[in-house]
Amino acid sequence: MKVFRCPTDLRLSSLLLFCIAVPLAASSPTFWEMTSYQDFIKGKLDALSLSRDGRLTLAPKLETVFASGQPVIWSIAQAADGTLYAGTGHRGRVYKVTPTGQNSVLWTSDQPEIFAVAVDSRGIVYAGTSPNGKIYRIEDGKATEYFSPGTKYIWSLSVGPDNALYAGTGDTGKIFRVTGTNVGEEYYATSQSHVTGLNFDRQGHLRKSHEGSFGRFEILSHLFDGQITMH
C-alpha cells in the first residue's frame, strides 16, 4: 500500500483556506446610511465641503494670499477696490492686503484682540477692540476712537445700507447702531450674551448670529419699516 504524505505547509494552507471560507460563506452584505453632519464629520474630507445640514459639495480651491505671522486672524473685511483688511490677535494688529498681494500693518491697538473689522463705501476702516470694547475709525492710517458702547467685547461690525455702522457686542448681547463719532444708540437687545456675527442681505435685512448658533444667521429686522422682528 502506498502512503502519500502531505507537506506540512500545504496542510496548514488548506486549513487556513478552510477557516477563511467558512465565515465568508455565511456572511451577507451589510448596508448603512450616512446623511447627517454628525455622520460625515467623523470621517476625513478630501476636496469636499460639509454644511451644518449635512450637505456635501465640492470644496473651493484654496490658495494662500496672505500670511500674517500672527497667532490668529479673527476677521476680514473687503473694500470696494478689492483690498482686504484683517483683524488679528493676540497683538491687536490690523493688516491691509492689496489686490496685488502687498501687505502692511495698518494699525496696532493697545488691546490684544481685534475681533471685528468693517469698511464703508468710502474706504474708511472700522475696528473693534477687546477686551475694552471700543470701536476705532481708521482713515489714512490714523486711528481715532469712534464709539464706546460700554461693553466688554466688540464681536462683529457691519456697515448697513443706511451707511450706519452696526456693532454686535458681548457680554450683554446688544447690537448698537452708530452714525457718527460718539453718536450711537442701542438698536436691539438679544436674549444671548454674545452677538458674534452681523451682516446684511440683499433686501436690507440685518442678520445676526450668536454663540452656539454654529454660523447660522437669523434675520433680525428690516431697516426701513420702523419695526424690529425676528424671522
Backbone as CSV, one residue per row, in Angstrom:
resi,resn,N_x,N_y,N_z,CA_x,CA_y,CA_z,C_x,C_y,C_z
1,MET,0.853,-1.191,0.000,0.000,0.000,0.000,0.886,1.237,0.000
2,LYS,0.525,2.177,-0.838,1.303,3.399,-0.910,0.709,4.449,0.025
3,VAL,1.578,5.099,0.706,1.176,6.166,1.644,1.686,7.497,1.096
4,PHE,0.761,8.412,0.986,1.143,9.743,0.497,1.148,10.710,1.677
5,ARG,2.220,11.402,1.831,2.335,12.378,2.916,2.156,13.805,2.355
6,CYS,1.290,14.539,2.999,1.057,15.936,2.579,2.053,16.829,3.305
7,PRO,2.780,17.650,2.576,3.728,18.552,3.237,3.022,19.409,4.293
8,THR,3.777,19.681,5.362,3.193,20.426,6.491,2.646,21.774,6.075
9,ASP,3.415,22.531,5.262,2.959,23.861,4.869,1.711,23.811,4.000
10,LEU,1.569,22.717,3.197,0.383,22.560,2.369,-0.836,22.290,3.226
11,ARG,-0.654,21.416,4.278,-1.775,21.132,5.178,-2.221,22.397,5.911
12,LEU,-1.281,23.196,6.343,-1.622,24.418,7.046,-2.338,25.406,6.135
13,SER,-1.878,25.473,4.888,-2.511,26.379,3.934,-3.941,25.968,3.665
14,SER,-4.156,24.648,3.526,-5.513,24.143,3.273,-6.421,24.448,4.446
15,LEU,-5.877,24.277,5.665,-6.668,24.541,6.855,-7.018,26.022,6.948
16,LEU,-6.065,26.860,6.619,-6.304,28.291,6.663,-7.369,28.700,5.662
17,LEU,-7.293,28.148,4.446,-8.294,28.451,3.440,-9.668,27.990,3.871
18,PHE,-9.714,26.846,4.537,-10.983,26.324,5.018,-11.571,27.247,6.083
19,CYS,-10.722,27.719,6.994,-11.196,28.579,8.070,-11.704,29.912,7.532
20,ILE,-11.032,30.394,6.481,-11.474,31.657,5.888,-12.766,31.474,5.121
21,ALA,-12.904,30.354,4.433,-14.067,30.108,3.588,-15.340,29.960,4.388
22,VAL,-15.239,29.410,5.599,-16.441,29.156,6.392,-17.179,30.458,6.730
23,PRO,-16.502,31.468,7.333,-17.250,32.694,7.624,-17.678,33.454,6.378
24,LEU,-16.877,33.338,5.301,-17.253,34.029,4.080,-18.529,33.457,3.492
25,ALA,-18.644,32.155,3.558,-19.836,31.507,3.020,-21.077,31.880,3.810
26,ALA,-20.879,32.200,5.122,-22.028,32.500,5.973,-22.330,33.989,6.051
27,SER,-21.489,34.857,5.450,-21.677,36.305,5.551,-22.698,36.789,4.526
28,SER,-23.174,38.030,4.762,-24.129,38.650,3.853,-23.805,40.128,3.756
29,PRO,-24.244,40.793,2.689,-23.939,42.218,2.532,-24.486,43.043,3.693
30,THR,-23.715,44.059,4.078,-24.113,44.974,5.140,-24.262,46.375,4.561
31,PHE,-25.357,47.013,4.879,-25.625,48.341,4.367,-25.759,49.320,5.524
32,TRP,-25.286,50.546,5.327,-25.532,51.602,6.283,-25.686,52.918,5.532
33,GLU,-26.334,53.875,6.177,-26.649,55.144,5.534,-26.120,56.290,6.376
34,MET,-25.427,57.236,5.721,-24.915,58.421,6.395,-25.528,59.646,5.733
35,THR,-26.239,60.443,6.502,-26.938,61.594,5.933,-26.745,62.884,6.724
36,SER,-26.276,62.789,7.961,-26.236,63.965,8.816,-24.824,64.520,8.957
37,TYR,-24.746,65.725,9.478,-23.456,66.364,9.738,-22.624,65.515,10.691
38,GLN,-23.255,64.996,11.735,-22.540,64.182,12.721,-21.985,62.908,12.107
39,ASP,-22.672,62.356,11.101,-22.168,61.161,10.418,-20.888,61.473,9.644
40,PHE,-20.932,62.541,8.852,-19.823,62.842,7.954,-18.615,63.424,8.671
41,ILE,-18.850,64.139,9.770,-17.741,64.809,10.442,-16.782,63.812,11.080
42,LYS,-17.240,62.582,11.259,-16.374,61.546,11.834,-15.329,61.054,10.839
43,GLY,-15.564,61.297,9.556,-14.634,60.846,8.531,-13.628,61.921,8.153
44,LYS,-12.848,61.651,7.143,-11.854,62.585,6.627,-12.313,63.089,5.269
45,LEU,-12.483,64.397,5.161,-12.971,65.003,3.925,-11.795,65.403,3.045
46,ASP,-11.877,65.026,1.776,-10.834,65.355,0.814,-11.460,66.103,-0.356
47,ALA,-11.145,67.385,-0.473,-11.681,68.249,-1.535,-13.201,68.366,-1.471
48,LEU,-13.758,68.259,-0.271,-15.200,68.370,-0.065,-15.488,69.379,1.038
49,SER,-16.652,70.020,0.950,-17.142,70.911,1.993,-18.387,70.286,2.612
50,LEU,-18.521,70.429,3.927,-19.648,69.870,4.661,-20.394,71.000,5.352
51,SER,-21.692,71.134,5.026,-22.511,72.161,5.662,-23.113,71.622,6.951
52,ARG,-23.655,72.525,7.769,-24.232,72.106,9.046,-25.474,71.239,8.855
53,ASP,-26.116,71.324,7.709,-27.294,70.484,7.474,-26.926,69.154,6.806
54,GLY,-25.635,68.826,6.761,-25.203,67.526,6.258,-25.033,67.447,4.764
55,ARG,-24.955,68.578,4.080,-24.825,68.584,2.623,-23.353,68.594,2.222
56,LEU,-22.959,67.664,1.342,-21.596,67.586,0.833,-21.513,68.237,-0.536
57,THR,-20.560,69.133,-0.720,-20.331,69.783,-2.005,-18.832,69.813,-2.280
58,LEU,-18.485,70.056,-3.535,-17.077,70.192,-3.875,-16.497,71.427,-3.200
59,ALA,-15.354,71.264,-2.586,-14.730,72.372,-1.876,-14.064,73.337,-2.864
60,PRO,-14.083,74.622,-2.545,-13.385,75.568,-3.420,-11.873,75.373,-3.324
61,LYS,-11.196,75.787,-4.363,-9.743,75.694,-4.353,-9.181,76.705,-3.368
62,LEU,-8.286,76.250,-2.509,-7.692,77.120,-1.502,-6.333,77.617,-1.969
63,GLU,-6.137,78.889,-1.824,-4.871,79.499,-2.198,-4.499,80.529,-1.147
64,THR,-3.307,80.441,-0.613,-2.849,81.380,0.401,-2.532,82.719,-0.250
65,VAL,-3.232,83.773,0.193,-2.989,85.109,-0.343,-2.265,85.997,0.662
66,PHE,-2.259,85.576,1.938,-1.625,86.397,2.959,-1.343,85.549,4.187
67,ALA,-0.143,85.658,4.718,0.244,85.012,5.975,0.666,86.101,6.940
68,SER,-0.104,86.292,7.999,0.124,87.414,8.910,1.277,87.184,9.876
69,GLY,1.573,85.914,10.148,2.567,85.622,11.167,2.042,85.810,12.574
70,GLN,0.729,86.094,12.684,0.103,86.283,13.986,-0.556,84.977,14.441
71,PRO,-0.813,84.843,15.744,-1.432,83.604,16.230,-2.784,83.298,15.602
72,VAL,-3.572,84.341,15.283,-4.916,84.097,14.752,-5.396,85.318,13.979
73,ILE,-6.149,85.070,12.915,-6.871,86.132,12.200,-8.346,85.989,12.569
74,TRP,-8.883,86.999,13.251,-10.255,86.913,13.758,-11.290,87.328,12.724
75,SER,-10.974,88.305,11.901,-11.993,88.834,10.996,-11.343,89.449,9.762
76,ILE,-12.108,89.474,8.663,-11.644,90.038,7.397,-12.783,90.837,6.766
77,ALA,-12.457,92.001,6.257,-13.422,92.819,5.525,-12.794,93.217,4.201
78,GLN,-13.615,93.333,3.158,-13.132,93.679,1.830,-13.705,95.001,1.378
79,ALA,-12.839,95.882,0.897,-13.260,97.177,0.373,-13.739,97.030,-1.060
80,ALA,-14.338,98.091,-1.582,-14.882,98.057,-2.938,-13.802,97.827,-3.985
81,ASP,-12.567,98.261,-3.710,-11.484,98.081,-4.675,-10.777,96.743,-4.549
82,GLY,-11.300,95.863,-3.682,-10.717,94.537,-3.515,-9.695,94.427,-2.408
83,THR,-9.341,95.530,-1.776,-8.389,95.498,-0.670,-8.994,94.774,0.527
84,LEU,-8.198,93.931,1.164,-8.635,93.195,2.345,-8.056,93.828,3.600
85,TYR,-8.857,93.822,4.651,-8.415,94.284,5.963,-8.644,93.155,6.956
86,ALA,-7.607,92.804,7.704,-7.661,91.653,8.605,-7.401,92.076,10.039
87,GLY,-8.314,91.705,10.927,-8.141,91.940,12.354,-7.562,90.691,13.010
88,THR,-6.503,90.857,13.783,-5.763,89.709,14.308,-5.651,89.749,15.832
89,GLY,-5.143,88.690,16.385,-4.834,88.567,17.808,-3.567,87.740,17.934
90,HIS,-2.871,87.825,18.970,-3.177,88.440,20.243,-2.327,89.683,20.461
91,ARG,-1.990,90.347,19.363,-1.175,91.556,19.418,-1.914,92.787,18.909
92,GLY,-3.190,92.619,18.608,-4.029,93.762,18.277,-3.675,94.496,17.008
93,ARG,-3.346,93.776,15.951,-2.945,94.422,14.706,-4.020,94.300,13.625
94,VAL,-4.144,95.358,12.820,-4.994,95.342,11.633,-4.067,95.411,10.423
95,TYR,-4.228,94.459,9.506,-3.391,94.392,8.312,-4.174,94.821,7.087
96,LYS,-3.448,95.402,6.147,-4.009,95.777,4.857,-3.350,94.919,3.779
97,VAL,-4.168,94.284,2.935,-3.667,93.432,1.861,-4.257,93.931,0.550
98,THR,-3.420,94.396,-0.356,-3.894,94.950,-1.628,-4.258,93.818,-2.595
99,PRO,-5.003,94.123,-3.657,-5.347,93.085,-4.643,-4.132,92.432,-5.293
100,THR,-2.986,93.120,-5.285,-1.768,92.539,-5.858,-1.002,91.676,-4.858
101,GLY,-1.501,91.615,-3.615,-0.868,90.770,-2.613,0.091,91.479,-1.682
102,GLN,0.311,92.774,-1.888,1.177,93.521,-0.983,0.455,93.744,0.339
103,ASN,1.180,93.595,1.442,0.549,93.723,2.751,1.384,94.599,3.677
104,SER,0.677,95.196,4.634,1.329,96.063,5.610,0.462,96.152,6.852
105,VAL,1.080,96.559,7.962,0.326,96.782,9.195,-0.340,98.150,9.092
106,LEU,-1.667,98.162,9.120,-2.404,99.416,9.028,-2.446,100.136,10.362
107,TRP,-2.630,99.346,11.433,-2.774,99.938,12.769,-2.523,98.873,13.820
108,THR,-1.928,99.302,14.929,-1.717,98.417,16.072,-2.412,99.006,17.289
109,SER,-3.306,98.252,17.882,-4.056,98.694,19.050,-3.284,98.404,20.336
110,ASP,-3.662,99.091,21.398,-3.085,98.773,22.697,-3.846,97.634,23.380
111,GLN,-4.894,97.136,22.707,-5.653,95.989,23.192,-5.239,94.742,22.409
112,PRO,-5.311,93.557,23.013,-4.770,92.366,22.362,-5.585,91.803,21.203
113,GLU,-6.901,92.052,21.174,-7.737,91.385,20.173,-8.489,92.374,19.292
114,ILE,-8.470,92.094,17.998,-9.320,92.802,17.026,-10.288,91.751,16.482
115,PHE,-11.411,91.598,17.158,-12.368,90.567,16.758,-13.172,90.956,15.521
116,ALA,-13.284,92.252,15.243,-14.170,92.681,14.159,-13.570,93.841,13.382
117,VAL,-13.707,93.769,12.059,-13.353,94.892,11.185,-14.456,95.071,10.152
118,ALA,-14.611,96.296,9.688,-15.572,96.606,8.630,-15.023,97.779,7.841
119,VAL,-15.474,97.916,6.602,-15.043,99.032,5.758,-16.256,99.583,5.026
120,ASP,-16.374,100.917,4.977,-17.542,101.503,4.341,-17.263,101.819,2.871
121,SER,-18.225,102.427,2.202,-18.116,102.682,0.762,-17.027,103.692,0.418
122,ARG,-16.599,104.476,1.407,-15.543,105.464,1.179,-14.156,104.899,1.461
123,GLY,-14.105,103.645,1.902,-12.823,103.028,2.203,-12.344,103.262,3.619
124,ILE,-13.178,103.823,4.468,-12.821,104.041,5.871,-12.995,102.725,6.628
125,VAL,-12.000,102.381,7.411,-11.982,101.104,8.119,-12.405,101.318,9.573
126,TYR,-13.180,100.366,10.098,-13.583,100.374,11.495,-13.088,99.088,12.147
127,ALA,-12.543,99.220,13.351,-12.001,98.062,14.065,-12.539,98.039,15.486
128,GLY,-12.979,96.861,15.914,-13.485,96.683,17.268,-12.430,96.028,18.140
129,THR,-12.058,96.688,19.226,-11.023,96.156,20.110,-11.649,95.503,21.334
130,SER,-10.932,94.520,21.838,-11.368,93.807,23.033,-10.123,93.428,23.838
131,PRO,-10.231,93.359,25.174,-11.476,93.361,25.959,-11.947,94.715,26.479
132,ASN,-11.519,95.841,25.885,-12.032,97.126,26.379,-13.298,97.568,25.661
133,GLY,-13.707,96.853,24.616,-14.977,97.097,23.956,-15.120,98.467,23.325
134,LYS,-14.169,98.853,22.465,-14.257,100.137,21.791,-14.150,99.962,20.278
135,ILE,-14.718,100.925,19.551,-14.656,100.923,18.092,-13.784,102.092,17.648
136,TYR,-12.848,101.810,16.744,-11.955,102.836,16.223,-12.206,103.052,14.730
137,ARG,-12.071,104.289,14.312,-12.195,104.680,12.912,-10.794,104.918,12.362
138,ILE,-10.451,104.218,11.269,-9.103,104.302,10.723,-9.180,104.893,9.318
139,GLU,-8.567,106.072,9.159,-8.555,106.748,7.865,-7.161,107.286,7.604
140,ASP,-6.643,106.975,6.435,-5.276,107.384,6.064,-4.250,106.894,7.078
141,GLY,-4.488,105.702,7.613,-3.548,105.094,8.542,-3.616,105.623,9.960
142,LYS,-4.502,106.579,10.224,-4.636,107.156,11.553,-5.928,106.675,12.203
143,ALA,-5.824,106.191,13.436,-6.983,105.664,14.153,-7.426,106.628,15.247
144,THR,-8.738,106.841,15.309,-9.322,107.652,16.376,-10.492,106.883,16.988
145,GLU,-10.692,107.087,18.272,-11.811,106.402,18.930,-13.122,106.917,18.360
146,TYR,-13.979,105.977,17.944,-15.228,106.321,17.261,-16.448,106.160,18.164
147,PHE,-16.498,105.045,18.897,-17.656,104.799,19.751,-17.303,103.782,20.821
148,SER,-17.786,104.040,22.029,-17.587,103.118,23.144,-18.951,102.750,23.713
149,PRO,-19.435,101.536,23.430,-20.783,101.162,23.865,-20.890,100.769,25.334
150,GLY,-19.752,100.706,26.038,-19.795,100.324,27.451,-19.905,98.832,27.665
151,THR,-19.465,98.061,26.679,-19.475,96.604,26.796,-18.033,96.098,26.793
152,LYS,-17.872,94.815,27.070,-16.525,94.254,27.166,-15.960,93.860,25.811
153,TYR,-16.808,93.336,24.929,-16.331,92.812,23.646,-17.070,93.450,22.473
154,ILE,-16.321,93.702,21.396,-16.905,94.047,20.101,-16.655,92.828,19.215
155,TRP,-17.682,92.016,19.034,-17.530,90.753,18.301,-17.712,90.916,16.795
156,SER,-18.549,91.840,16.378,-18.889,91.923,14.948,-19.238,93.353,14.576
157,LEU,-18.904,93.708,13.334,-19.207,95.027,12.783,-19.725,94.859,11.363
158,SER,-20.686,95.692,10.983,-21.203,95.662,9.619,-21.764,97.030,9.263
159,VAL,-21.433,97.499,8.053,-21.962,98.769,7.570,-23.271,98.497,6.843
160,GLY,-24.332,99.201,7.237,-25.649,98.970,6.661,-25.911,99.763,5.406
161,PRO,-27.008,99.465,4.719,-27.403,100.228,3.533,-27.651,101.699,3.832
162,ASP,-27.913,102.033,5.090,-28.117,103.424,5.501,-26.804,104.107,5.880
163,ASN,-25.664,103.411,5.618,-24.319,103.910,5.905,-24.010,104.017,7.389
164,ALA,-24.894,103.531,8.240,-24.606,103.476,9.667,-23.782,102.218,9.965
165,LEU,-23.040,102.260,11.060,-22.234,101.122,11.480,-22.982,100.374,12.570
166,TYR,-23.111,99.066,12.400,-23.796,98.226,13.377,-22.767,97.347,14.078
167,ALA,-22.875,97.262,15.403,-21.892,96.545,16.210,-22.571,95.505,17.084
168,GLY,-22.109,94.262,16.967,-22.565,93.186,17.843,-21.598,93.042,19.000
169,THR,-22.124,93.003,20.212,-21.265,93.076,21.391,-21.488,91.923,22.366
170,GLY,-20.647,91.897,23.362,-20.737,90.972,24.481,-20.064,91.632,25.680
171,ASP,-20.412,91.267,26.841,-21.142,90.068,27.200,-22.600,90.352,27.554
172,THR,-23.134,91.443,26.976,-24.529,91.785,27.221,-25.436,91.424,26.055
173,GLY,-24.848,91.020,24.911,-25.645,90.583,23.770,-26.445,91.679,23.105
174,LYS,-25.915,92.913,23.088,-26.633,94.029,22.494,-26.048,94.395,21.130
175,ILE,-26.915,94.948,20.266,-26.494,95.463,18.967,-26.665,96.982,18.997
176,PHE,-25.615,97.676,18.572,-25.637,99.135,18.569,-25.594,99.662,17.136
177,ARG,-26.252,100.797,16.932,-26.231,101.497,15.650,-25.480,102.802,15.856
178,VAL,-24.405,102.997,15.089,-23.530,104.157,15.267,-23.550,104.981,13.987
179,THR,-23.832,106.286,14.117,-23.944,107.157,12.955,-22.877,108.242,12.909
180,GLY,-22.061,108.359,13.943,-21.012,109.368,13.968,-20.135,109.193,15.187
181,THR,-19.128,110.046,15.314,-18.220,109.951,16.446,-18.977,110.171,17.747
182,ASN,-18.954,109.141,18.589,-19.654,109.144,19.881,-21.159,109.355,19.740
183,VAL,-21.683,109.043,18.573,-23.130,109.147,18.343,-23.653,107.754,18.008
184,GLY,-24.280,107.136,18.956,-24.795,105.785,18.756,-25.888,105.471,19.753
185,GLU,-26.615,104.401,19.477,-27.713,104.009,20.347,-27.862,102.498,20.334
186,GLU,-28.478,101.997,21.378,-28.789,100.572,21.421,-29.883,100.287,20.404
187,TYR,-29.578,99.404,19.476,-30.523,99.099,18.400,-31.398,97.909,18.743
188,TYR,-30.809,96.910,19.377,-31.568,95.701,19.727,-30.846,94.950,20.836
189,ALA,-31.595,94.476,21.801,-31.054,93.663,22.895,-31.499,92.221,22.696
190,THR,-30.554,91.328,22.455,-30.885,89.927,22.232,-31.021,89.206,23.563
191,SER,-31.422,87.953,23.477,-31.519,87.129,24.691,-30.246,86.325,24.929
192,GLN,-29.232,86.544,24.068,-27.957,85.854,24.215,-26.925,86.799,24.845
193,SER,-25.786,86.219,25.205,-24.728,87.015,25.828,-23.795,87.656,24.823
194,HIS,-23.611,87.007,23.652,-22.628,87.478,22.688,-23.208,87.445,21.273
195,VAL,-23.176,88.579,20.594,-23.587,88.662,19.191,-22.313,88.542,18.364
196,THR,-22.052,87.351,17.860,-20.758,87.060,17.236,-20.710,87.355,15.746
197,GLY,-21.855,87.605,15.110,-21.845,87.875,13.678,-22.974,88.805,13.272
198,LEU,-22.678,89.729,12.341,-23.683,90.627,11.772,-23.421,90.774,10.279
199,ASN,-24.476,90.759,9.483,-24.364,91.111,8.071,-25.738,91.476,7.535
200,PHE,-25.749,92.004,6.329,-26.994,92.427,5.698,-27.223,91.606,4.437
201,ASP,-28.473,91.208,4.216,-28.782,90.515,2.976,-29.143,91.531,1.893
202,ARG,-29.474,91.047,0.717,-29.729,91.942,-0.414,-30.997,92.756,-0.246
203,GLN,-31.886,92.320,0.613,-33.123,93.051,0.854,-32.966,94.095,1.962
204,GLY,-31.768,94.209,2.526,-31.536,95.186,3.589,-31.868,94.686,4.968
205,HIS,-32.108,93.377,5.115,-32.359,92.818,6.435,-31.042,92.638,7.192
206,LEU,-31.060,93.022,8.451,-29.911,92.785,9.312,-30.012,91.372,9.872
207,ARG,-28.944,90.608,9.717,-28.913,89.233,10.195,-27.846,89.107,11.272
208,LYS,-28.134,88.305,12.287,-27.184,88.155,13.392,-27.014,86.694,13.745
209,SER,-25.825,86.401,14.276,-25.573,85.076,14.839,-25.032,85.279,16.250
210,HIS,-25.077,84.214,17.025,-24.643,84.308,18.416,-23.893,83.050,18.812
211,GLU,-23.349,83.053,20.012,-22.603,81.880,20.455,-23.532,80.662,20.481
212,GLY,-23.005,79.533,19.961,-23.801,78.317,19.919,-24.679,78.191,18.690
213,SER,-24.657,79.178,17.784,-25.503,79.096,16.588,-24.804,78.422,15.420
214,PHE,-23.500,78.097,15.584,-22.731,77.356,14.584,-22.787,78.012,13.194
215,GLY,-22.640,79.336,13.177,-22.592,80.040,11.898,-23.940,80.307,11.254
216,ARG,-25.031,79.893,11.893,-26.355,80.157,11.335,-26.800,81.565,11.701
217,PHE,-27.337,82.277,10.712,-27.775,83.652,10.937,-29.299,83.706,10.996
218,GLU,-29.802,84.584,11.869,-31.229,84.835,11.973,-31.511,86.237,11.438
219,ILE,-32.560,86.361,10.646,-32.952,87.681,10.152,-33.552,88.452,11.314
220,LEU,-32.941,89.565,11.607,-33.355,90.325,12.788,-34.374,91.399,12.469
221,SER,-34.131,92.173,11.392,-35.020,93.307,11.164,-34.898,93.809,9.740
222,HIS,-35.770,94.729,9.423,-35.655,95.476,8.167,-35.443,96.935,8.543
223,LEU,-34.473,97.542,7.917,-34.074,98.887,8.332,-35.143,99.942,8.092
224,PHE,-35.995,99.731,7.092,-36.801,100.845,6.609,-38.289,100.707,6.952
225,ASP,-38.675,99.699,7.750,-40.096,99.590,8.075,-40.392,100.044,9.494
226,GLY,-39.367,100.501,10.223,-39.612,101.056,11.559,-39.893,100.020,12.619
227,GLN,-39.729,98.736,12.289,-40.011,97.682,13.239,-38.843,96.729,13.328
228,ILE,-38.721,96.064,14.462,-37.696,95.048,14.657,-38.401,93.734,14.909
229,THR,-38.188,92.784,14.042,-38.815,91.456,14.173,-37.788,90.384,13.959
230,MET,-38.051,89.224,14.523,-37.162,88.081,14.374,-37.800,87.067,13.445
231,HIS,-37.014,86.571,12.450,-37.510,85.597,11.484,-36.678,84.332,11.593
